[in-house]
């Protein structure tokens, strides 16, 4: 069953940054265009989390694309959820896939993908991609528009 929040707890309210992603509450509201097949894109070019080994900050440009089903995610709650990773220890793969999987499980969109374009640590960038399956027929899915890392070149 799709999770909706009858009264979003963040929209129009002062909301503190959650202490962890697990404590973050994502608000979902009814899709106002439930009869249409369309794509929603969120870009978080200044995403941060912590390396689980060193505790040093890791930085990424995240791009989340989804085709809504019955609900859409409320953007303020998504910002707070993503911000909660600031003090979260996790490998790039776990963080990227975990965000996509949680959104897909809770929101139950027709389709979802996430691209995690991580900036280099130790001289090596890591890009992580996850999607829920094949995109629905007829859905316009543009390129995520994040170029591969080139350094100073």
Order of alpha helices (4+ residues) and beta strands (2+ residues): beta-beta-beta-beta-alpha-alpha-beta-beta
